[in-house]
Amino acid sequence: MAKAVYKQKMSPARRKSLLKRSIPIYLMALPGLLYLFINNYMPMPGIVLAFKNYKAKDGIYGSKWAGLKNFRYLFSTQDAFVITRNTICYNLVFIVVNTFFAVLVAIILSELVAKIKKFYQSVILLPYLLSAVIISYLVFAFLSAENGFVNNTILKSLGIDPISWYQEKKYWPFILVFVNLWKGIGYNCIIYLSTIIGIDRGYYEAAAIDGATKWQQISRITLPLLRPTIIMLTLMAIGRIFYSDFGLFYQVPQNSGALYSVTNTIDTYVYRGLLELGDITMSAAAGVYQSLVGFILVLAANLTVRRLDPDSALF
């Protein structure tokens, strides 16, 4: 009601002035909206490929319908279980490990002097800005069987035989978790650090006067006030739990066939099916499966949070 009255009282000159001031904001948002439309909405009609027996000469809409045949074939193979297991399990570990260390590093940085804090922030953020190709070569420089730093320096000094890292799949779950943590901790850390900086320092001063130790200040003030940010980022991560970092799982292991059972995720499966095998309909079916399950998971996670803590839910 108040909004309607406000609109009635607003003069045309006032409305024109507000519109003129809003134009720069709309112009700033335009590139992002265009990218969102081109990248996320324009490809959506291609979903029908998952339900068709695609023939290039007939085109997407001219090809015959296949119903759920592509999905039945996908789930009848061992690939569906492997890529689903890898994608979900890796992302669950990433969420737990990255959240723990990002919060830990953010708390440590918040206690440093401003100049030193900025230096360490820049150093920690740097890996996040590197491309997957560069990171894959850095990992290869450490793990190369012939010239790698680990084999030729660390293992050699300990008297341990060299390891063919790109042929031994048992090491890669730990390698991938470590590389993902090293790459992403800087970005997550900055988000938590900005929340910590925004906390009223009066809380800490009052706690110090009452004789609270540093750990008590962290556990009773910092962590409770960080909880909404942690929940929000976790919900966003759960929404992407059925997606994987393509560069991490494809570029870093050097696309080694011996590692497929521990590095193959839905994204790499779709890529290989599309470009290496030419199976467009199977790739489309895997993509639809990925989107639907991810959508269901984020709804379920948000519903759970809403029941436990309504104020922390996204919607």
N, C-alpha and C positions, 0 to 999 in steps of 0.2 A: 504494500500500500504506500509506504513512504517513498519507495522508488518511483511509483507511478506519479505521485504528487510532485516529486523532484523533477521528473521529465516534463510535467505540465508547466511548471514555473520557469523552466530553462528557456531563455530567450534564444531566437535564431542566431544572434551574434555570438552568444556564449557557446552554443552547440557547434557553430562553425569554427570557433577558436579551439575547442577541444579536439575536433576532427583534424585540424591543421597540426596540432601538437602530437597527434597520434600517428600521423603519416610516417615520420622517421622510424617509429617503432615497428610499424607494419613492413616498411622497406627492409629493416634489419632482419625481420623474421622471414621474409620472402625466400631467400636462398635455402634456408633450412626446410621450409614447407615444400618447396619445389623438389628438394632432394628426397624428402619423405614420400612425396607423391610418386616420383619416378622410380625410386628404389623399392618402396613397400607396396604401393597400390597398383601401379601399372602392370606388374607381372602377375597379379592375382587371377586374371582370366586363364592363365596357363595352368591353373590347378586342374582343369578338365583333362589334362594329359594323363593324370593318374588313373583316370577311368576309361581311357581309350586305348585301342590297338593302333598306335601311331604309325602312319605311313607318310614319308616326306612328300611324296607326289600328291597326296590328298590334303595335306595341311592339317593343322590342329583340329579345326572344326569339321573338316570333311572326313576324317578318319572314323572308323567304326567304333562303336561303344564296346568296351570290354567289361563293364561293371566293376566288380571287386576282384577280378582275375589277377591284376597286378599285385594287389595286397595279399591275396592268398599265396601267390608264388613267393612274395617277400618273406612271409611268416613261415613258409614251409621249409626254408633253408636255415642253416645254422647261423647265417650272417645276422639275421634279425636279433637273435639273442645276444650275440657278441657285441654288436654295435650299440644296442640298448644298454647292456651291462656296462660297457666301457664309458659311454657318455654320461650315464647317471652317476656311477661310482666315482669317476674322476671329478666330476663337478661337485659332488658332495664333499669330497676331501678338500677340493680347492676352497669351497666356502668356509669350512671349519678352519683350515690352516691359514688362509689369507686373512680371515677376520681376526683370528687370535694375534697374529704377528703384526697386522696393520694397527690394531688398537694398542698393542705393546709399544711399537715404535712411535706412534703418535703421542703416547703419554711421555715417553723418554724425550722426544723432541720438544714437548711443551715445557720441559724443565730446563732447557738449555738457554744460553744467552742468545739474543736476537740475531746477531751477526753469524754466530756458529750455526744456529738453527737454519738460517737461509742457505748456508753452504751445504749442510747435510740434506736438506730438502731437495736441492738441485741434484745432488749426487744420487739420491735414492730414486728420484723421478726419471732420471736419464734412461734406464732400461725400458721404461714404458714407452718412450718415444722412438725406440729402435724398431725397425721392421723385422718381420719374422725371418727374412732371408739373412740379415746380418746376425741375428741371434743364432740361427742354425749354423753359420760358419764359426761363430764363437764357440758353440758347443762342440763342433767338429774339431776345432783346434785343441780342445781338452781331451776329447775321446777318440781321436783317430788312432787306429790300431798301430800304424807305423810311426807317425810323427807326433802323436798326441802328448800333451803335457802330463796327463795322468799316468800313461804307460811308461813314458821315457824318463820321468822325473820322480813322481811319488812312488809308484809301484816298484820301480827299479831300485830306488834307495832302500826300500823295505825288503828287497829280495823276493818279490812276488812276480810271478810270470805275467806277461802282458795279457790283457783281456780284449777279445774282439767285441767291443761294446755294441756295435751295430748288428751283431748276430746273436747276442745273448739277451733274450726278452725279459729275463727275471729282474734285471736292473732298471728297466725303463719306467715302471710305475713311480719309482723314487726319483729318477732323473726328471721326469715330466712334472712332478709335483714341485721339485726344487726350482726348475726353470720358470714355471708359472708363478711361483712365489717371488722369485727374484725380479721378474718382469712387472708384476702387477702390484707389488707392495707399496710402491711410491705413490700411485694414484689413489689407492684406498686410504693410505696413511694421511694424505693431504685432506681428504674429506673429514676424517675423524679429528685431525688436528684443528681444522677450522671450527668444528663444534666445540672442542675443548677450549680454544681461545675465546669463544663467545660466552663461556660460563662466567658468571659474576664472581670476581675474585674475592668478594666479601665473604662468600661461603668458606673459602680456604682460610681467610684471615680469622674468621670466627672459630673455625675448627682448630687452628694453630693456638689460639688463645686458650681454648679448652684443653689443650694438651694432646691433641690428636697427632699420631705419627703420620709420616708420609703415606704409608700403606693404608692406614685408616682413611685418610683423605681421598685416596684413589678409590678404595672399595665403597665408601659411603657417599662420596660426592661425584667423582668423575664418572665411574662406571654406570651408576643409575641415570645420570643425565645424558650419557652416551647411548642408552638403551634405545630410544626412538630412532636414532640414526642407524644403529646396528640392525634393528628390525627392518627398517626401510631398505637398506642395502641388501640384506639377506633375502627379502621378498623379491627384489629386482633380480637377484642372482638366481633364485628359484625359478623365476619366469624364464630364465635362459638356461635352465638346467638340462634341457634337451638339445642345446646347441653347444658346440665346442669351438675352441680356438683352432681354426683350420691350420694356421701357420705352425702352431705348437705341435699338432699331431701329424702333420704331413711334412713340413719343411725340416723341423728339428731332428726327427728320426731318419732324415734323408730318404723317405719313402722306401725303406728297407722291407722287402717282403717277409723276411724272417721275423719281423716284429709286428706283423699285422694283427695277431691275436690280442696284443696289449696296446696297440696304438690306433686301431681302426675304430672310428666313431661314425656317427650318422653323417656328419659333414664330409669326412674323407670318403665314406662309402658312396655318397651321392656324387662326389667329384669323380671318383674312379669309374663309377657306373656310367657317368655321362660322357667323359672325355676319353677314357681308356677302353671301355667296353662298348660305348655307343648306345647303351640301354637307357633311352630317354624316359620311357614310361615307368620303368622300375625306379629311376632316380626321382621322378615326380611323386610316385607313391610313397617313397621314403621321406620326401620333404613334407608331404601332407601329414603323414604319421607323426613326424617331428613337431609340426606346428600344433596339431590337435592335442597331443599329450602335454606339450609345454603350456598350452592355454589352460588345460584342466588342472595342471599342477599349481600354476600361479593362483587360480581361483580357490583351490583347496587350501593352499598356504595362507592366503588372505583371510579365508573364512575361519581358519584355526586361530590366527592372530586376533581377529575381531572378537571371537568368543573369549579369549584369554585377556586381551588388552585392547578394547575398542578404539582408544585414542591413537594407537600405533598402527592401525590398519590403513592400507592405501586407499581403499574404497569400501 
